């Protein structure tokens, strides 16, 4: 039996195939998904929609996911929105740095559908 989610998730991912996979997993789990391909687009969409969770890549052109995380946590409107960093950066120092920037969870690629859904469920539970 697959876990189901409810809520709106903002996915920030600049790689089309990764975006497609993540959106498929999340929609299949019952979420409404909003997409952004840059950190700046994510800042704008987060402020407009106030999603339940933000999932962001780290390595992106322009602003990194680490910087995006810092920016989102500084804004009063988005400071309480849980953030899952989802990245191929799998070193302990990367994970530590991500959490210090305000991330609520850190998921490394490749991931399974269940790992993604569990990460979202965990941050939603913690922030209720």
Secondary structure as the mmCIF struct_conf table of DSSP 4:
data_model
#
loop_
_struct_conf.conf_type_id
_struct_conf.id
_struct_conf.beg_label_comp_id
_struct_conf.beg_label_asym_id
_struct_conf.beg_label_seq_id
_struct_conf.end_label_comp_id
_struct_conf.end_label_asym_id
_struct_conf.end_label_seq_id
BEND BEND1 UNK A 7 UNK A 7
STRN STRN1 UNK A 8 UNK A 12
BEND BEND2 UNK A 14 UNK A 14
HELX_RH_AL_P HELX_RH_AL_P1 UNK A 16 UNK A 28
TURN_TY1_P TURN_TY1_P1 UNK A 29 UNK A 30
STRN STRN2 UNK A 32 UNK A 36
BEND BEND3 UNK A 37 UNK A 38
HELX_RH_AL_P HELX_RH_AL_P2 UNK A 39 UNK A 49
BEND BEND4 UNK A 52 UNK A 52
STRN STRN3 UNK A 53 UNK A 56
BEND BEND5 UNK A 58 UNK A 58
BEND BEND6 UNK A 61 UNK A 63
HELX_RH_AL_P HELX_RH_AL_P3 UNK A 65 UNK A 74
BEND BEND7 UNK A 75 UNK A 75
TURN_TY1_P TURN_TY1_P2 UNK A 76 UNK A 80
BEND BEND8 UNK A 81 UNK A 81
STRN STRN4 UNK A 82 UNK A 87
BEND BEND9 UNK A 88 UNK A 88
BEND BEND10 UNK A 91 UNK A 91
HELX_RH_AL_P HELX_RH_AL_P4 UNK A 92 UNK A 100
TURN_TY1_P TURN_TY1_P3 UNK A 101 UNK A 102
BEND BEND11 UNK A 104 UNK A 104
STRN STRN5 UNK A 105 UNK A 108
BEND BEND12 UNK A 109 UNK A 110
HELX_RH_AL_P HELX_RH_AL_P5 UNK A 113 UNK A 126
TURN_TY1_P TURN_TY1_P4 UNK A 127 UNK A 127
#
